[in-house]
């Protein structure tokens, strides 16, 4: 997966990043920096791009 590929993220994570990005832009942050910060925030909260139900089950 190339860097910047957002296909591993759920729709909810993508929406969250969009809202966070808009919030940064309203505060005067550049478009590129706002996008970077938004995805960093989503990653911080959700630990990266994970589709729901992925990974190992609990034993």
PDBQT receptor file of N, H, CA, C and O in Angstrom, charges set to zero:
ATOM      1  N   UNK A   1       0.849  -1.174   0.000  1.00  0.00    +0.000 N 
ATOM      2  CA  UNK A   1       0.000   0.000   0.000  1.00  0.00    +0.000 C 
ATOM      3  C   UNK A   1       0.896   1.239   0.000  1.00  0.00    +0.000 C 
ATOM      4  O   UNK A   1       1.728   1.396   0.894  1.00  0.00    +0.000 OA
ATOM      5  N   UNK A   2       0.737   2.115  -0.987  1.00  0.00    +0.000 N 
ATOM      6  H   UNK A   2       0.062   1.988  -1.713  1.00  0.00    +0.000 HD
ATOM      7  CA  UNK A   2       1.559   3.319  -1.047  1.00  0.00    +0.000 C 
ATOM      8  C   UNK A   2       1.209   4.287   0.080  1.00  0.00    +0.000 C 
ATOM      9  O   UNK A   2       0.093   4.285   0.600  1.00  0.00    +0.000 OA
ATOM     10  N   UNK A   3       2.181   5.107   0.440  1.00  0.00    +0.000 N 
ATOM     11  H   UNK A   3       3.087   5.109   0.017  1.00  0.00    +0.000 HD
ATOM     12  CA  UNK A   3       1.923   6.110   1.478  1.00  0.00    +0.000 C 
ATOM     13  C   UNK A   3       0.808   7.034   1.020  1.00  0.00    +0.000 C 
ATOM     14  O   UNK A   3       0.734   7.408  -0.150  1.00  0.00    +0.000 OA
ATOM     15  N   UNK A   4      -0.049   7.394   1.946  1.00  0.00    +0.000 N 
ATOM     16  H   UNK A   4       0.011   7.090   2.897  1.00  0.00    +0.000 HD
ATOM     17  CA  UNK A   4      -1.142   8.288   1.617  1.00  0.00    +0.000 C 
ATOM     18  C   UNK A   4      -2.393   7.579   1.147  1.00  0.00    +0.000 C 
ATOM     19  O   UNK A   4      -3.419   8.221   0.923  1.00  0.00    +0.000 OA
ATOM     20  N   UNK A   5      -2.327   6.257   0.992  1.00  0.00    +0.000 N 
ATOM     21  H   UNK A   5      -1.493   5.736   1.173  1.00  0.00    +0.000 HD
ATOM     22  CA  UNK A   5      -3.485   5.480   0.557  1.00  0.00    +0.000 C 
ATOM     23  C   UNK A   5      -4.451   5.351   1.733  1.00  0.00    +0.000 C 
ATOM     24  O   UNK A   5      -4.090   4.811   2.779  1.00  0.00    +0.000 OA
ATOM     25  N   UNK A   6      -5.661   5.840   1.566  1.00  0.00    +0.000 N 
ATOM     26  H   UNK A   6      -5.954   6.279   0.717  1.00  0.00    +0.000 HD
ATOM     27  CA  UNK A   6      -6.625   5.855   2.664  1.00  0.00    +0.000 C 
ATOM     28  C   UNK A   6      -7.637   4.707   2.569  1.00  0.00    +0.000 C 
ATOM     29  O   UNK A   6      -8.647   4.730   3.272  1.00  0.00    +0.000 OA
ATOM     30  N   UNK A   7      -7.389   3.709   1.718  1.00  0.00    +0.000 N 
ATOM     31  H   UNK A   7      -6.568   3.691   1.147  1.00  0.00    +0.000 HD
ATOM     32  CA  UNK A   7      -8.366   2.637   1.510  1.00  0.00    +0.000 C 
ATOM     33  C   UNK A   7      -8.531   1.740   2.733  1.00  0.00    +0.000 C 
ATOM     34  O   UNK A   7      -9.549   1.060   2.861  1.00  0.00    +0.000 OA
ATOM     35  N   UNK A   8      -7.552   1.726   3.633  1.00  0.00    +0.000 N 
ATOM     36  H   UNK A   8      -6.725   2.278   3.530  1.00  0.00    +0.000 HD
ATOM     37  CA  UNK A   8      -7.648   0.871   4.816  1.00  0.00    +0.000 C 
ATOM     38  C   UNK A   8      -8.508   1.495   5.915  1.00  0.00    +0.000 C 
ATOM     39  O   UNK A   8      -8.767   0.851   6.932  1.00  0.00    +0.000 OA
ATOM     40  N   UNK A   9      -8.948   2.725   5.726  1.00  0.00    +0.000 N 
ATOM     41  H   UNK A   9      -8.738   3.248   4.900  1.00  0.00    +0.000 HD
ATOM     42  CA  UNK A   9      -9.736   3.409   6.739  1.00  0.00    +0.000 C 
ATOM     43  C   UNK A   9     -11.217   3.175   6.516  1.00  0.00    +0.000 C 
ATOM     44  O   UNK A   9     -11.668   3.031   5.380  1.00  0.00    +0.000 OA
ATOM     45  N   UNK A  10     -11.980   3.138   7.613  1.00  0.00    +0.000 N 
ATOM     46  H   UNK A  10     -11.614   3.255   8.536  1.00  0.00    +0.000 HD
ATOM     47  CA  UNK A  10     -13.426   3.002   7.515  1.00  0.00    +0.000 C 
ATOM     48  C   UNK A  10     -14.030   4.333   7.068  1.00  0.00    +0.000 C 
ATOM     49  O   UNK A  10     -13.376   5.375   7.122  1.00  0.00    +0.000 OA
ATOM     50  N   UNK A  11     -15.276   4.282   6.631  1.00  0.00    +0.000 N 
ATOM     51  H   UNK A  11     -15.807   3.436   6.587  1.00  0.00    +0.000 HD
ATOM     52  CA  UNK A  11     -15.969   5.519   6.243  1.00  0.00    +0.000 C 
ATOM     53  C   UNK A  11     -16.057   6.480   7.431  1.00  0.00    +0.000 C 
ATOM     54  O   UNK A  11     -15.931   7.694   7.272  1.00  0.00    +0.000 OA
ATOM     55  N   UNK A  12     -16.273   5.924   8.614  1.00  0.00    +0.000 N 
ATOM     56  H   UNK A  12     -16.375   4.938   8.744  1.00  0.00    +0.000 HD
ATOM     57  CA  UNK A  12     -16.356   6.765   9.814  1.00  0.00    +0.000 C 
ATOM     58  C   UNK A  12     -15.039   7.496  10.052  1.00  0.00    +0.000 C 
ATOM     59  O   UNK A  12     -15.036   8.686  10.364  1.00  0.00    +0.000 OA
ATOM     60  N   UNK A  13     -13.915   6.785   9.904  1.00  0.00    +0.000 N 
ATOM     61  H   UNK A  13     -13.917   5.818   9.650  1.00  0.00    +0.000 HD
ATOM     62  CA  UNK A  13     -12.614   7.419  10.109  1.00  0.00    +0.000 C 
ATOM     63  C   UNK A  13     -12.378   8.510   9.069  1.00  0.00    +0.000 C 
ATOM     64  O   UNK A  13     -11.814   9.557   9.387  1.00  0.00    +0.000 OA
ATOM     65  N   UNK A  14     -12.802   8.273   7.835  1.00  0.00    +0.000 N 
ATOM     66  H   UNK A  14     -13.260   7.423   7.577  1.00  0.00    +0.000 HD
ATOM     67  CA  UNK A  14     -12.646   9.271   6.772  1.00  0.00    +0.000 C 
ATOM     68  C   UNK A  14     -13.482  10.512   7.075  1.00  0.00    +0.000 C 
ATOM     69  O   UNK A  14     -13.023  11.636   6.873  1.00  0.00    +0.000 OA
ATOM     70  N   UNK A  15     -14.714  10.309   7.561  1.00  0.00    +0.000 N 
ATOM     71  H   UNK A  15     -15.087   9.395   7.725  1.00  0.00    +0.000 HD
ATOM     72  CA  UNK A  15     -15.575  11.445   7.919  1.00  0.00    +0.000 C 
ATOM     73  C   UNK A  15     -14.968  12.232   9.073  1.00  0.00    +0.000 C 
ATOM     74  O   UNK A  15     -14.976  13.463   9.066  1.00  0.00    +0.000 OA
ATOM     75  N   UNK A  16     -14.435  11.508  10.074  1.00  0.00    +0.000 N 
ATOM     76  H   UNK A  16     -14.428  10.508  10.079  1.00  0.00    +0.000 HD
ATOM     77  CA  UNK A  16     -13.816  12.187  11.209  1.00  0.00    +0.000 C 
ATOM     78  C   UNK A  16     -12.653  13.055  10.748  1.00  0.00    +0.000 C 
ATOM     79  O   UNK A  16     -12.518  14.202  11.174  1.00  0.00    +0.000 OA
ATOM     80  N   UNK A  17     -11.817  12.504   9.878  1.00  0.00    +0.000 N 
ATOM     81  H   UNK A  17     -11.927  11.572   9.532  1.00  0.00    +0.000 HD
ATOM     82  CA  UNK A  17     -10.662  13.258   9.376  1.00  0.00    +0.000 C 
ATOM     83  C   UNK A  17     -11.123  14.497   8.620  1.00  0.00    +0.000 C 
ATOM     84  O   UNK A  17     -10.515  15.561   8.738  1.00  0.00    +0.000 OA
ATOM     85  N   UNK A  18     -12.192  14.364   7.848  1.00  0.00    +0.000 N 
ATOM     86  H   UNK A  18     -12.686  13.500   7.753  1.00  0.00    +0.000 HD
ATOM     87  CA  UNK A  18     -12.718  15.498   7.085  1.00  0.00    +0.000 C 
ATOM     88  C   UNK A  18     -13.180  16.619   8.028  1.00  0.00    +0.000 C 
ATOM     89  O   UNK A  18     -12.887  17.791   7.794  1.00  0.00    +0.000 OA
ATOM     90  N   UNK A  19     -13.897  16.253   9.083  1.00  0.00    +0.000 N 
ATOM     91  H   UNK A  19     -14.136  15.301   9.273  1.00  0.00    +0.000 HD
ATOM     92  CA  UNK A  19     -14.383  17.258  10.037  1.00  0.00    +0.000 C 
ATOM     93  C   UNK A  19     -13.220  17.922  10.781  1.00  0.00    +0.000 C 
ATOM     94  O   UNK A  19     -13.224  19.135  10.994  1.00  0.00    +0.000 OA
ATOM     95  N   UNK A  20     -12.239  17.129  11.168  1.00  0.00    +0.000 N 
ATOM     96  H   UNK A  20     -12.236  16.144  10.996  1.00  0.00    +0.000 HD
ATOM     97  CA  UNK A  20     -11.082  17.676  11.865  1.00  0.00    +0.000 C 
ATOM     98  C   UNK A  20     -10.322  18.625  10.949  1.00  0.00    +0.000 C 
ATOM     99  O   UNK A  20      -9.892  19.701  11.366  1.00  0.00    +0.000 OA
ATOM    100  N   UNK A  21     -10.162  18.210   9.692  1.00  0.00    +0.000 N 
ATOM    101  H   UNK A  21     -10.511  17.336   9.354  1.00  0.00    +0.000 HD
ATOM    102  CA  UNK A  21      -9.462  19.048   8.711  1.00  0.00    +0.000 C 
ATOM    103  C   UNK A  21     -10.172  20.386   8.532  1.00  0.00    +0.000 C 
ATOM    104  O   UNK A  21      -9.525  21.433   8.513  1.00  0.00    +0.000 OA
ATOM    105  N   UNK A  22     -11.502  20.359   8.401  1.00  0.00    +0.000 N 
ATOM    106  H   UNK A  22     -12.027  19.508   8.416  1.00  0.00    +0.000 HD
ATOM    107  CA  UNK A  22     -12.272  21.602   8.243  1.00  0.00    +0.000 C 
ATOM    108  C   UNK A  22     -12.080  22.515   9.460  1.00  0.00    +0.000 C 
ATOM    109  O   UNK A  22     -11.980  23.735   9.323  1.00  0.00    +0.000 OA
ATOM    110  N   UNK A  23     -12.033  21.918  10.632  1.00  0.00    +0.000 N 
ATOM    111  H   UNK A  23     -12.114  20.927  10.744  1.00  0.00    +0.000 HD
ATOM    112  CA  UNK A  23     -11.862  22.687  11.856  1.00  0.00    +0.000 C 
ATOM    113  C   UNK A  23     -10.507  23.405  11.861  1.00  0.00    +0.000 C 
ATOM    114  O   UNK A  23     -10.419  24.581  12.216  1.00  0.00    +0.000 OA
ATOM    115  N   UNK A  24      -9.462  22.687  11.466  1.00  0.00    +0.000 N 
ATOM    116  H   UNK A  24      -9.533  21.732  11.178  1.00  0.00    +0.000 HD
ATOM    117  CA  UNK A  24      -8.134  23.315  11.399  1.00  0.00    +0.000 C 
ATOM    118  C   UNK A  24      -8.109  24.442  10.363  1.00  0.00    +0.000 C 
ATOM    119  O   UNK A  24      -7.517  25.494  10.602  1.00  0.00    +0.000 OA
ATOM    120  N   UNK A  25      -8.752  24.220   9.214  1.00  0.00    +0.000 N 
ATOM    121  H   UNK A  25      -9.233  23.365   9.020  1.00  0.00    +0.000 HD
ATOM    122  CA  UNK A  25      -8.756  25.245   8.168  1.00  0.00    +0.000 C 
ATOM    123  C   UNK A  25      -9.476  26.508   8.632  1.00  0.00    +0.000 C 
ATOM    124  O   UNK A  25      -9.070  27.619   8.292  1.00  0.00    +0.000 OA
ATOM    125  N   UNK A  26     -10.548  26.335   9.412  1.00  0.00    +0.000 N 
ATOM    126  H   UNK A  26     -10.878  25.432   9.688  1.00  0.00    +0.000 HD
ATOM    127  CA  UNK A  26     -11.257  27.500   9.947  1.00  0.00    +0.000 C 
ATOM    128  C   UNK A  26     -10.374  28.313  10.881  1.00  0.00    +0.000 C 
ATOM    129  O   UNK A  26     -10.566  29.520  11.032  1.00  0.00    +0.000 OA
ATOM    130  N   UNK A  27      -9.399  27.646  11.513  1.00  0.00    +0.000 N 
ATOM    131  H   UNK A  27      -9.244  26.666  11.391  1.00  0.00    +0.000 HD
ATOM    132  CA  UNK A  27      -8.486  28.320  12.431  1.00  0.00    +0.000 C 
ATOM    133  C   UNK A  27      -7.276  28.907  11.716  1.00  0.00    +0.000 C 
ATOM    134  O   UNK A  27      -6.380  29.453  12.359  1.00  0.00    +0.000 OA
ATOM    135  N   UNK A  28      -7.244  28.799  10.375  1.00  0.00    +0.000 N 
ATOM    136  H   UNK A  28      -7.972  28.355   9.852  1.00  0.00    +0.000 HD
ATOM    137  CA  UNK A  28      -6.185  29.441   9.611  1.00  0.00    +0.000 C 
ATOM    138  C   UNK A  28      -5.005  28.555   9.256  1.00  0.00    +0.000 C 
ATOM    139  O   UNK A  28      -3.983  29.054   8.786  1.00  0.00    +0.000 OA
ATOM    140  N   UNK A  29      -5.125  27.243   9.473  1.00  0.00    +0.000 N 
ATOM    141  H   UNK A  29      -5.956  26.838   9.855  1.00  0.00    +0.000 HD
ATOM    142  CA  UNK A  29      -4.047  26.320   9.116  1.00  0.00    +0.000 C 
ATOM    143  C   UNK A  29      -4.150  26.031   7.615  1.00  0.00    +0.000 C 
ATOM    144  O   UNK A  29      -5.251  25.924   7.075  1.00  0.00    +0.000 OA
ATOM    145  N   UNK A  30      -3.004  25.906   6.945  1.00  0.00    +0.000 N 
ATOM    146  H   UNK A  30      -2.110  25.993   7.383  1.00  0.00    +0.000 HD
ATOM    147  CA  UNK A  30      -3.018  25.648   5.503  1.00  0.00    +0.000 C 
ATOM    148  C   UNK A  30      -3.692  24.314   5.198  1.00  0.00    +0.000 C 
ATOM    149  O   UNK A  30      -3.762  23.432   6.054  1.00  0.00    +0.000 OA
ATOM    150  N   UNK A  31      -4.188  24.175   3.962  1.00  0.00    +0.000 N 
ATOM    151  H   UNK A  31      -4.131  24.891   3.267  1.00  0.00    +0.000 HD
ATOM    152  CA  UNK A  31      -4.909  22.964   3.563  1.00  0.00    +0.000 C 
ATOM    153  C   UNK A  31      -4.081  21.703   3.778  1.00  0.00    +0.000 C 
ATOM    154  O   UNK A  31      -4.558  20.719   4.344  1.00  0.00    +0.000 OA
ATOM    155  N   UNK A  32      -2.842  21.749   3.318  1.00  0.00    +0.000 N 
ATOM    156  H   UNK A  32      -2.455  22.548   2.858  1.00  0.00    +0.000 HD
ATOM    157  CA  UNK A  32      -1.976  20.572   3.411  1.00  0.00    +0.000 C 
ATOM    158  C   UNK A  32      -1.678  20.207   4.867  1.00  0.00    +0.000 C 
ATOM    159  O   UNK A  32      -1.724  19.037   5.247  1.00  0.00    +0.000 OA
ATOM    160  N   UNK A  33      -1.375  21.212   5.665  1.00  0.00    +0.000 N 
ATOM    161  H   UNK A  33      -1.337  22.163   5.356  1.00  0.00    +0.000 HD
ATOM    162  CA  UNK A  33      -1.074  20.979   7.082  1.00  0.00    +0.000 C 
ATOM    163  C   UNK A  33      -2.318  20.500   7.830  1.00  0.00    +0.000 C 
ATOM    164  O   UNK A  33      -2.221  19.644   8.709  1.00  0.00    +0.000 OA
ATOM    165  N   UNK A  34      -3.483  21.046   7.486  1.00  0.00    +0.000 N 
ATOM    166  H   UNK A  34      -3.563  21.742   6.772  1.00  0.00    +0.000 HD
ATOM    167  CA  UNK A  34      -4.730  20.641   8.127  1.00  0.00    +0.000 C 
ATOM    168  C   UNK A  34      -5.022  19.169   7.845  1.00  0.00    +0.000 C 
ATOM    169  O   UNK A  34      -5.444  18.434   8.737  1.00  0.00    +0.000 OA
ATOM    170  N   UNK A  35      -4.796  18.740   6.599  1.00  0.00    +0.000 N 
ATOM    171  H   UNK A  35      -4.453  19.337   5.874  1.00  0.00    +0.000 HD
ATOM    172  CA  UNK A  35      -5.027  17.339   6.252  1.00  0.00    +0.000 C 
ATOM    173  C   UNK A  35      -4.072  16.427   7.018  1.00  0.00    +0.000 C 
ATOM    174  O   UNK A  35      -4.471  15.382   7.531  1.00  0.00    +0.000 OA
ATOM    175  N   UNK A  36      -2.806  16.839   7.087  1.00  0.00    +0.000 N 
ATOM    176  H   UNK A  36      -2.483  17.688   6.670  1.00  0.00    +0.000 HD
ATOM    177  CA  UNK A  36      -1.797  16.045   7.801  1.00  0.00    +0.000 C 
ATOM    178  C   UNK A  36      -2.177  15.892   9.277  1.00  0.00    +0.000 C 
ATOM    179  O   UNK A  36      -2.115  14.797   9.835  1.00  0.00    +0.000 OA
ATOM    180  N   UNK A  37      -2.569  17.003   9.895  1.00  0.00    +0.000 N 
ATOM    181  H   UNK A  37      -2.619  17.893   9.442  1.00  0.00    +0.000 HD
ATOM    182  CA  UNK A  37      -2.932  16.973  11.312  1.00  0.00    +0.000 C 
ATOM    183  C   UNK A  37      -4.195  16.141  11.540  1.00  0.00    +0.000 C 
ATOM    184  O   UNK A  37      -4.296  15.414  12.528  1.00  0.00    +0.000 OA
ATOM    185  N   UNK A  38      -5.150  16.254  10.624  1.00  0.00    +0.000 N 
ATOM    186  H   UNK A  38      -5.068  16.845   9.822  1.00  0.00    +0.000 HD
ATOM    187  CA  UNK A  38      -6.405  15.513  10.765  1.00  0.00    +0.000 C 
ATOM    188  C   UNK A  38      -6.154  14.012  10.767  1.00  0.00    +0.000 C 
ATOM    189  O   UNK A  38      -6.677  13.292  11.618  1.00  0.00    +0.000 OA
ATOM    190  N   UNK A  39      -5.353  13.539   9.813  1.00  0.00    +0.000 N 
ATOM    191  H   UNK A  39      -4.928  14.124   9.122  1.00  0.00    +0.000 HD
ATOM    192  CA  UNK A  39      -5.075  12.093   9.749  1.00  0.00    +0.000 C 
ATOM    193  C   UNK A  39      -4.226  11.649  10.926  1.00  0.00    +0.000 C 
ATOM    194  O   UNK A  39      -4.384  10.528  11.409  1.00  0.00    +0.000 OA
ATOM    195  N   UNK A  40      -3.331  12.504  11.396  1.00  0.00    +0.000 N 
ATOM    196  H   UNK A  40      -3.203  13.414  11.004  1.00  0.00    +0.000 HD
ATOM    197  CA  UNK A  40      -2.535  12.165  12.579  1.00  0.00    +0.000 C 
ATOM    198  C   UNK A  40      -3.444  12.000  13.798  1.00  0.00    +0.000 C 
ATOM    199  O   UNK A  40      -3.221  11.128  14.638  1.00  0.00    +0.000 OA
ATOM    200  N   UNK A  41      -4.463  12.842  13.883  1.00  0.00    +0.000 N 
ATOM    201  H   UNK A  41      -4.644  13.550  13.200  1.00  0.00    +0.000 HD
ATOM    202  CA  UNK A  41      -5.409  12.759  14.993  1.00  0.00    +0.000 C 
ATOM    203  C   UNK A  41      -6.223  11.480  14.915  1.00  0.00    +0.000 C 
ATOM    204  O   UNK A  41      -6.412  10.807  15.929  1.00  0.00    +0.000 OA
ATOM    205  N   UNK A  42      -6.709  11.131  13.723  1.00  0.00    +0.000 N 
ATOM    206  H   UNK A  42      -6.555  11.678  12.900  1.00  0.00    +0.000 HD
ATOM    207  CA  UNK A  42      -7.476   9.891  13.544  1.00  0.00    +0.000 C 
ATOM    208  C   UNK A  42      -6.596   8.694  13.905  1.00  0.00    +0.000 C 
ATOM    209  O   UNK A  42      -7.050   7.772  14.583  1.00  0.00    +0.000 OA
ATOM    210  N   UNK A  43      -5.343   8.705  13.454  1.00  0.00    +0.000 N 
ATOM    211  H   UNK A  43      -4.975   9.454  12.902  1.00  0.00    +0.000 HD
ATOM    212  CA  UNK A  43      -4.429   7.607  13.767  1.00  0.00    +0.000 C 
ATOM    213  C   UNK A  43      -4.178   7.497  15.262  1.00  0.00    +0.000 C 
ATOM    214  O   UNK A  43      -4.093   6.396  15.805  1.00  0.00    +0.000 OA
ATOM    215  N   UNK A  44      -4.059   8.643  15.924  1.00  0.00    +0.000 N 
ATOM    216  H   UNK A  44      -4.128   9.537  15.483  1.00  0.00    +0.000 HD
ATOM    217  CA  UNK A  44      -3.813   8.655  17.366  1.00  0.00    +0.000 C 
ATOM    218  C   UNK A  44      -4.974   8.004  18.113  1.00  0.00    +0.000 C 
ATOM    219  O   UNK A  44      -4.766   7.233  19.050  1.00  0.00    +0.000 OA
ATOM    220  N   UNK A  45      -6.191   8.321  17.693  1.00  0.00    +0.000 N 
ATOM    221  H   UNK A  45      -6.360   8.947  16.932  1.00  0.00    +0.000 HD
ATOM    222  CA  UNK A  45      -7.374   7.796  18.371  1.00  0.00    +0.000 C 
ATOM    223  C   UNK A  45      -7.652   6.341  18.021  1.00  0.00    +0.000 C 
ATOM    224  O   UNK A  45      -8.028   5.556  18.892  1.00  0.00    +0.000 OA
ATOM    225  N   UNK A  46      -7.473   5.973  16.755  1.00  0.00    +0.000 N 
ATOM    226  H   UNK A  46      -7.168   6.610  16.048  1.00  0.00    +0.000 HD
ATOM    227  CA  UNK A  46      -7.869   4.638  16.297  1.00  0.00    +0.000 C 
ATOM    228  C   UNK A  46      -6.694   3.713  16.005  1.00  0.00    +0.000 C 
ATOM    229  O   UNK A  46      -6.894   2.581  15.565  1.00  0.00    +0.000 OA
ATOM    230  N   UNK A  47      -5.479   4.178  16.242  1.00  0.00    +0.000 N 
ATOM    231  H   UNK A  47      -5.316   5.098  16.600  1.00  0.00    +0.000 HD
ATOM    232  CA  UNK A  47      -4.273   3.368  16.024  1.00  0.00    +0.000 C 
ATOM    233  C   UNK A  47      -4.128   2.916  14.586  1.00  0.00    +0.000 C 
ATOM    234  O   UNK A  47      -3.842   1.748  14.321  1.00  0.00    +0.000 OA
ATOM    235  N   UNK A  48      -4.321   3.826  13.669  1.00  0.00    +0.000 N 
ATOM    236  H   UNK A  48      -4.553   4.775  13.884  1.00  0.00    +0.000 HD
ATOM    237  CA  UNK A  48      -4.098   3.539  12.256  1.00  0.00    +0.000 C 
ATOM    238  C   UNK A  48      -5.363   3.137  11.530  1.00  0.00    +0.000 C 
ATOM    239  O   UNK A  48      -6.446   3.079  12.112  1.00  0.00    +0.000 OA
ATOM    240  N   UNK A  49      -5.203   2.861  10.246  1.00  0.00    +0.000 N 
ATOM    241  H   UNK A  49      -4.323   2.908   9.773  1.00  0.00    +0.000 HD
ATOM    242  CA  UNK A  49      -6.350   2.517   9.407  1.00  0.00    +0.000 C 
ATOM    243  C   UNK A  49      -6.731   1.072   9.558  1.00  0.00    +0.000 C 
ATOM    244  O   UNK A  49      -6.032   0.178   9.080  1.00  0.00    +0.000 OA
ATOM    245  N   UNK A  50      -7.821   0.847  10.211  1.00  0.00    +0.000 N 
ATOM    246  H   UNK A  50      -8.389   1.573  10.599  1.00  0.00    +0.000 HD
ATOM    247  CA  UNK A  50      -8.298  -0.522  10.398  1.00  0.00    +0.000 C 
ATOM    248  C   UNK A  50      -9.753  -0.592  10.003  1.00  0.00    +0.000 C 
ATOM    249  O   UNK A  50     -10.561   0.235  10.426  1.00  0.00    +0.000 OA
ATOM    250  N   UNK A  51     -10.080  -1.552   9.214  1.00  0.00    +0.000 N 
ATOM    251  H   UNK A  51      -9.424  -2.224   8.871  1.00  0.00    +0.000 HD
ATOM    252  CA  UNK A  51     -11.479  -1.794   8.907  1.00  0.00    +0.000 C 
ATOM    253  C   UNK A  51     -12.086  -2.523  10.088  1.00  0.00    +0.000 C 
ATOM    254  O   UNK A  51     -11.420  -3.348  10.715  1.00  0.00    +0.000 OA
ATOM    255  N   UNK A  52     -13.340  -2.233  10.402  1.00  0.00    +0.000 N 
ATOM    256  H   UNK A  52     -13.881  -1.564   9.894  1.00  0.00    +0.000 HD
ATOM    257  CA  UNK A  52     -13.973  -2.885  11.538  1.00  0.00    +0.000 C 
ATOM    258  C   UNK A  52     -14.051  -4.382  11.271  1.00  0.00    +0.000 C 
ATOM    259  O   UNK A  52     -14.317  -4.815  10.150  1.00  0.00    +0.000 OA
ATOM    260  N   UNK A  53     -13.817  -5.155  12.309  1.00  0.00    +0.000 N 
ATOM    261  H   UNK A  53     -13.601  -4.803  13.220  1.00  0.00    +0.000 HD
ATOM    262  CA  UNK A  53     -13.872  -6.608  12.187  1.00  0.00    +0.000 C 
ATOM    263  C   UNK A  53     -12.587  -7.235  11.703  1.00  0.00    +0.000 C 
ATOM    264  O   UNK A  53     -12.524  -8.454  11.547  1.00  0.00    +0.000 OA
ATOM    265  N   UNK A  54     -11.559  -6.441  11.460  1.00  0.00    +0.000 N 
ATOM    266  H   UNK A  54     -11.610  -5.451  11.586  1.00  0.00    +0.000 HD
ATOM    267  CA  UNK A  54     -10.297  -7.003  10.995  1.00  0.00    +0.000 C 
ATOM    268  C   UNK A  54      -9.452  -7.438  12.191  1.00  0.00    +0.000 C 
ATOM    269  O   UNK A  54      -9.691  -7.012  13.321  1.00  0.00    +0.000 OA
ATOM    270  N   UNK A  55      -8.501  -8.258  11.937  1.00  0.00    +0.000 N 
ATOM    271  H   UNK A  55      -8.307  -8.604  11.019  1.00  0.00    +0.000 HD
ATOM    272  CA  UNK A  55      -7.610  -8.691  13.010  1.00  0.00    +0.000 C 
ATOM    273  C   UNK A  55      -8.055  -9.992  13.635  1.00  0.00    +0.000 C 
ATOM    274  O   UNK A  55      -9.022 -10.619  13.203  1.00  0.00    +0.000 OA
ATOM    275  N   UNK A  56      -7.333 -10.377  14.652  1.00  0.00    +0.000 N 
ATOM    276  H   UNK A  56      -6.548  -9.867  15.004  1.00  0.00    +0.000 HD
ATOM    277  CA  UNK A  56      -7.621 -11.653  15.308  1.00  0.00    +0.000 C 
ATOM    278  C   UNK A  56      -8.750 -11.514  16.308  1.00  0.00    +0.000 C 
ATOM    279  O   UNK A  56      -8.936 -10.455  16.909  1.00  0.00    +0.000 OA
ATOM    280  N   UNK A  57      -9.487 -12.568  16.479  1.00  0.00    +0.000 N 
ATOM    281  H   UNK A  57      -9.336 -13.428  15.992  1.00  0.00    +0.000 HD
ATOM    282  CA  UNK A  57     -10.547 -12.577  17.476  1.00  0.00    +0.000 C 
ATOM    283  C   UNK A  57      -9.989 -12.812  18.856  1.00  0.00    +0.000 C 
ATOM    284  O   UNK A  57      -8.846 -13.244  19.002  1.00  0.00    +0.000 OA
ATOM    285  N   UNK A  58     -10.773 -12.537  19.859  1.00  0.00    +0.000 N 
ATOM    286  H   UNK A  58     -11.702 -12.186  19.741  1.00  0.00    +0.000 HD
ATOM    287  CA  UNK A  58     -10.368 -12.747  21.245  1.00  0.00    +0.000 C 
ATOM    288  C   UNK A  58     -10.584 -14.223  21.561  1.00  0.00    +0.000 C 
ATOM    289  O   UNK A  58     -11.616 -14.798  21.215  1.00  0.00    +0.000 OA
ATOM    290  N   UNK A  59      -9.604 -14.825  22.218  1.00  0.00    +0.000 N 
ATOM    291  H   UNK A  59      -8.766 -14.358  22.499  1.00  0.00    +0.000 HD
ATOM    292  CA  UNK A  59      -9.716 -16.262  22.539  1.00  0.00    +0.000 C 
ATOM    293  C   UNK A  59     -10.283 -16.459  23.915  1.00  0.00    +0.000 C 
ATOM    294  O   UNK A  59     -10.450 -17.595  24.357  1.00  0.00    +0.000 OA
TER     295      UNK A  59
